[in-house]
Amino acid sequence: MIEPVSIGLIGCGVISSAYLKAASTFNVLNFAACADIDAEASARCSENFDIPSVTVNELLARDDIEVILNLTIPSAHADVNLAALQSGKHAYCEKPFALNTVEGKRVIETAHERALRVGCAPDTFLGGGHQTVRNALDEGTVGIPIAGTAFMMNHGHESWHPNPAFYYQEGGGPLFDMGPYYLTALINALGPVRRVAALTARAFDTRTVGSEPRRGEQIDVEVDTHTAGTLEFMSGAIVTVVMSFDVWLHSNRFIEIHGTNASLSSPDPNGFGGSVRVSRTDRTWDELPLTHGYLENMRSIGLADLCVGIRTGRSHRCSGELAYHVLEIMEAFGHSSATGEHIELTTTPDRPDPLPIGLAIGELD
Ligand SMILES: NC(=O)c1ccc[n+]([C@@H]2O[C@H](COP(=O)([O-])OP(=O)(O)OC[C@H]3O[C@@H](n4cnc5c(N)ncnc54)[C@H](O)[C@@H]3O)[C@@H](O)[C@H]2O)c1
């Protein structure tokens, strides 16, 4: 039995409920307090999940808290991570890791200097669907991966999110918002990326909020909302990636990987389970039996994995280095589009260790 790790939550908005519901799966997670710059949000979280509500400064000053879970909006991710590290605590944040690589590097360096851990969402690649994909690739099911596609296209989040402006500001847009799911799933499957070529555009300068309580409000669109790129992986595989908030409907699959022996179709990287299909002919797709559990919404499994790492000394899978590589790729889309150049990446993180087959729910290895 691993001794639980004491967590302080900063940022009590929409996604905090998903974390706190799934967190009860993992004995290693003990939520000691929550905080938000919006005291009402923190009070709501306190009431719903029976966690003491404190101010952000009070939370950072607490000696008993070992890890800060940072679920703030993208523009606050790096600052809150830095504040956590500077107060002697490990930090785990939602995606994207930072607004840009300058900010991201500062967080990585501060963690190294202080011998503290930094982790980052997404953790969906630890779900049974994506671990089955990883296992199939490691077993050589597709042969040598040659090519792939990744498509995330919809019309944005202003139809449902109560406070959607951040999705159209720096750190938002389809690439920084949804790209981390797809890019992390691809890196988990294929390893790190060598270079990126891309074009990006924006179809609408404003968006109209369709959800309460801001229905009818106009949002200025400050980032590109259609991004199309080509990634060359270190392995040589070439993957086409399209992330868009300018598309009403499409019929492309989430992620496909095509190898010398077969093609593989991966489930939604913004989820944990789903169907994995393989085609060893040029005509039919066959369902692959899932080799791993964790099929339901398990947001917090990446945090739990980091906490197990703290107690056992092993590395954690949703690492800052992995998230920084994803950030570098996303930033390269913009640079490539602006300059017309292929952008070489500077980092080559290891693929995260796969989860063992047969792991019981609540267990992590
Ligand atoms: N909403 C989703 O479905 C979803 C899913 C996955 C990931 N995420 C990610 O989670 C993060 C949060 O998203 P959300 O939907 O919960 O947003 P939200 O706007 O509902 O909540 C964010 C909360 O952070 C607080 N906050 C902002 N800056 C802060 C600061 N400096 N210090 C303390 N608190 C601060 C806000 O007051 C707010 O309560 C984003 O990075 C988003 O990309 C959201």
The ligand as a Gaussian input file, in Angstrom:
#p B3LYP/6-31G(d) Opt

LIG

0 1
 N      -13.761000      21.907000     -20.051000
 C      -13.312000      20.762000     -20.547000
 O      -14.073000      19.899000     -21.030000
 C      -11.840000      20.474000     -20.533000
 C      -11.437000      19.190000     -20.861000
 C      -10.101000      18.868000     -20.803000
 C       -9.184000      19.833000     -20.470000
 N       -9.572000      21.097000     -20.186000
 C       -8.541000      22.086000     -19.863000
 O       -8.638000      22.387000     -18.492000
 C       -8.267000      23.753000     -18.260000
 C       -9.428000      24.423000     -17.550000
 O      -10.569000      24.313000     -18.355000
 P      -12.016000      24.541000     -17.735000
 O      -12.961000      24.175000     -18.817000
 O      -12.129000      23.883000     -16.421000
 O      -11.985000      26.134000     -17.585000
 P      -12.892000      27.028000     -16.616000
 O      -12.827000      28.412000     -17.162000
 O      -14.212000      26.376000     -16.425000
 O      -12.099000      26.946000     -15.221000
 C      -10.845000      27.516000     -14.991000
 C      -10.795000      28.012000     -13.560000
 O       -9.472000      28.495000     -13.285000
 C       -9.587000      29.691000     -12.512000
 N       -8.370000      30.470000     -12.697000
 C       -7.945000      31.110000     -13.822000
 N       -6.762000      31.689000     -13.611000
 C       -6.393000      31.377000     -12.335000
 C       -5.264000      31.687000     -11.533000
 N       -4.260000      32.407000     -12.017000
 N       -5.224000      31.205000     -10.273000
 C       -6.245000      30.473000      -9.769000
 N       -7.365000      30.162000     -10.489000
 C       -7.428000      30.615000     -11.750000
 C      -10.835000      30.358000     -13.036000
 O      -11.346000      31.289000     -12.105000
 C      -11.760000      29.165000     -13.281000
 O      -12.533000      28.853000     -12.152000
 C       -7.950000      24.338000     -19.621000
 O       -6.572000      24.321000     -19.838000
 C       -8.659000      23.401000     -20.599000
 O       -7.998000      23.336000     -21.849000
 C      -10.896000      21.443000     -20.188000

